[in-house]
Amino acid sequence: MNALQQYQQVNTQTSTMDADPHRLIQLLFNGALERIYMAKGKIQQKDFAAKGNLIGKAIEIVSGLRGFLNFEKGGELAGNLEALYDYIERGLLEASIRNDETKLDEMAALLRSVKEGWDGIRGEVTTAG
């Protein structure tokens, strides 16, 4: 297990060092979603300490996504995303407190929706740069 964790850490570090800003955001979305799915599994296993840690990391990642918002260029869209990220953070906290898998699913669906939109603009971002 330790070797797997070391591989994942090296793989993540390499991915982030080689990533452009668009790809970094994609990695953050992936990381948040992965932790939410893992937290759901920990609820099912009744490993509530691990669940809490995973949801805490997912909240930190969503907060990081919020930090990337550019209100000058993004205008109303950036404001809407900030409100959505705030809602997701609060929803994750509620899911953690209540061990609510349905709430985790809802927050994951919201993140997936934003991620799909972000993934869809990849060509626009790379050709505009």
C-alpha positions in Angstrom: 0.0 0.0 0.0 2.8 2.4 0.8 4.4 1.9 -2.7 1.0 2.7 -4.2 0.7 5.9 -2.2 4.2 7.0 -3.2 3.4 6.3 -6.8 0.3 8.4 -6.6 2.1 11.2 -4.9 4.9 11.3 -7.6 2.3 11.0 -10.4 0.3 13.9 -8.9 3.4 16.0 -8.5 4.5 15.3 -12.1 1.0 16.1 -13.4 0.8 19.4 -11.6 4.3 20.5 -12.6 3.6 19.8 -16.3 0.1 21.3 -16.2 -1.1 24.5 -17.7 -3.6 26.6 -15.7 -6.6 25.0 -17.4 -5.2 21.5 -16.6 -4.6 22.5 -13.0 -8.3 23.3 -12.6 -9.2 20.0 -14.2 -6.9 18.2 -11.7 -8.6 20.1 -8.8 -12.0 19.0 -10.0 -10.8 15.4 -10.3 -9.3 15.5 -6.8 -12.4 16.9 -5.2 -14.6 14.3 -6.9 -12.3 11.5 -6.0 -12.3 12.5 -2.4 -16.1 12.7 -2.3 -16.5 9.3 -3.8 -14.0 7.9 -1.3 -15.8 9.6 1.6 -19.0 7.9 0.5 -17.3 4.6 0.7 -16.0 5.4 4.1 -19.5 6.2 5.3 -20.6 2.8 4.0 -17.7 1.2 5.9 -18.5 3.2 9.0 -15.0 4.7 9.0 -16.2 8.1 10.0 -12.7 9.5 10.9 -11.4 8.8 7.4 -14.7 10.1 5.9 -14.2 13.4 7.8 -10.6 13.7 6.5 -11.6 13.1 2.9 -14.5 15.5 3.0 -12.2 18.1 4.7 -9.8 17.7 1.8 -12.6 18.0 -0.8 -13.7 21.3 0.9 -10.2 22.6 0.8 -10.0 21.8 -3.0 -13.3 23.5 -3.6 -12.0 26.5 -1.7 -8.9 26.4 -3.9 -11.2 26.4 -7.0 -12.8 29.5 -5.6 -9.4 31.1 -5.3 -8.8 30.7 -9.0 -11.9 32.8 -9.9 -11.1 35.9 -11.8 -13.8 38.5 -11.1 -12.4 41.1 -13.5 -12.5 38.8 -16.5 -15.3 36.4 -15.3 -17.8 39.0 -14.2 -21.2 37.6 -13.4 -20.1 34.0 -14.2 -17.3 34.2 -11.6 -19.8 35.5 -9.0 -22.2 32.7 -9.8 -19.4 30.1 -9.5 -18.3 31.6 -6.2 -21.8 31.2 -4.9 -22.0 27.7 -6.2 -18.6 26.8 -4.6 -19.9 28.2 -1.3 -23.0 26.1 -1.6 -20.9 23.0 -2.3 -18.6 23.6 0.6 -21.6 24.0 3.0 -23.3 20.9 1.4 -20.1 18.9 2.0 -19.9 20.0 5.6 -23.6 19.1 6.1 -23.0 15.7 4.5 -20.1 15.1 6.8 -22.0 16.0 9.9 -25.0 13.8 9.0 -23.1 11.0 7.2 -25.4 11.8 4.3 -24.5 9.9 1.1 -27.3 11.5 -0.8 -25.9 14.9 -0.1 -22.5 13.8 -1.2 -24.0 12.6 -4.5 -25.7 16.0 -4.9 -22.5 17.9 -4.3 -20.6 15.6 -6.7 -23.2 16.1 -9.4 -22.8 19.9 -9.1 -19.0 19.6 -9.3 -19.3 17.2 -12.3 -21.5 19.7 -14.0 -19.1 22.6 -13.6 -16.2 20.3 -14.5 -17.9 19.2 -17.8 -18.3 22.9 -18.7 -14.7 23.6 -17.9 -13.5 20.5 -19.9 -15.7 21.8 -22.8 -13.8 25.1 -23.0 -10.4 23.5 -23.3 -10.1 24.2 -27.0 -11.2 27.8 -26.5 -8.6 28.4 -23.8 -5.7 26.9 -25.7 -6.5 28.7 -29.0 -7.1 32.0 -27.3 -3.8 31.9 -25.5 
